[in-house]
Amino acid sequence: IKYSFKKKIMGAVLFEAGQFEAISFGGYGMRLLNGGETSLLDETFGAIQITLDAVISFNNLTSRGDSVITNISLSAGQVVYGNMTTINVVSGQAIGYLRAL
């Protein structure tokens, strides 16, 4: 059964429940980033999980709220959700979970 509905979660509009599940479980792929690394320019992410205490920056594709987050300190285990691009890990380590376009 394929469920089609529109649900707004943390600034990202998801058109199918399966899309959220795919992002949650890395179904669209992931990018492991260590301190000093930046994601590829054409990648869009639905979540960033911190694996080692980290300082990160990223662009948030939104019409509301902050569109650029710079040098935010996060603890291992924390997850940030949104519609993000250009993840830069200043220090520590993070996994960016890719989203389908």
N, C-alpha and C positions, 0 to 999 in steps of 0.2 A: 504494500500500500504506500503510495506516495502522497504525502501531505503537503499541500501548497497553502501557505498562509504568510502573512507579513507580520514580523515580530521585530520590535526595536530593542536591541540589547547594547547598552554601553556605547551609544553613538554609531553603531553599525546596523544597517537595515539588512536583515536576513530574510530571504524569500522562501527558504525551505528549511525545515528542521534538520535535514541531512547536511546542509552546509555548515551549521553550527557544530554538529557532531564531527564532521570531517576536519574542521579547524582544530577542535578540542583534542583529537587523537592524532594529529599530524598527517591527515589524509591528503593534504595538498603539498606536503613536504615541509621541511624546516631548515633553518639556517643556524648553525652553531657559531657564535661570535665570541672571540676572546678579546681581552683588553687591547686597544689599538686598532681593532678591525671595524669595518663599516659594511653594511649590507650592500648588495648590488642595486643600482639606481632604478631598475624596472620592477623591483619586487614590492609587493604589498602584503602586510601582515595583519592578522586578526588578533594575535596575542603575543606577548613577550614574557617568557618565564625566566626568572633570574636563578641561575644554578650555583653561582658563587657571589657573595656580596659584590655589588657592582655600582658603578656610576655610568649612566647611559643618557643619550640624547636621541630624539627622534622627531619626525614630522607627523602630525596627526591631521588626517584629511577630514576636516569637519567644518561645518558652517557656524558652529557654536563652540564656545569654550576656547581653550588654548590650541593653536595650530602648530606651535613649535615648543617642544619640551627640551630644556637644556640642562645637562649635568644634574640629573635627579639621582639621589642615592637610594638604592633599594637593597633589601636583604635577601639572602638566598631563600628561595621558595615563593617569593612574591610573584604575582602575575599581573600584567597590565593588559587590558582589553581595549580594542578600538579598531580604527582603520588607519594603519600606520605605514610610513615609508622611511627610508634612510635611517636605519638604526645604527647608531655609533656607540660602541662600548668603549668608554674611556678607560675603565679598569674593571676587573672581575670577568664574569662570563654570563652569557645569556643565550637562550634559544628563541629565535623568532619563528612563529608558526605562520606559514604562508597561507594566504586566502586566494580563492579563485576570483578572477576578474569577471 
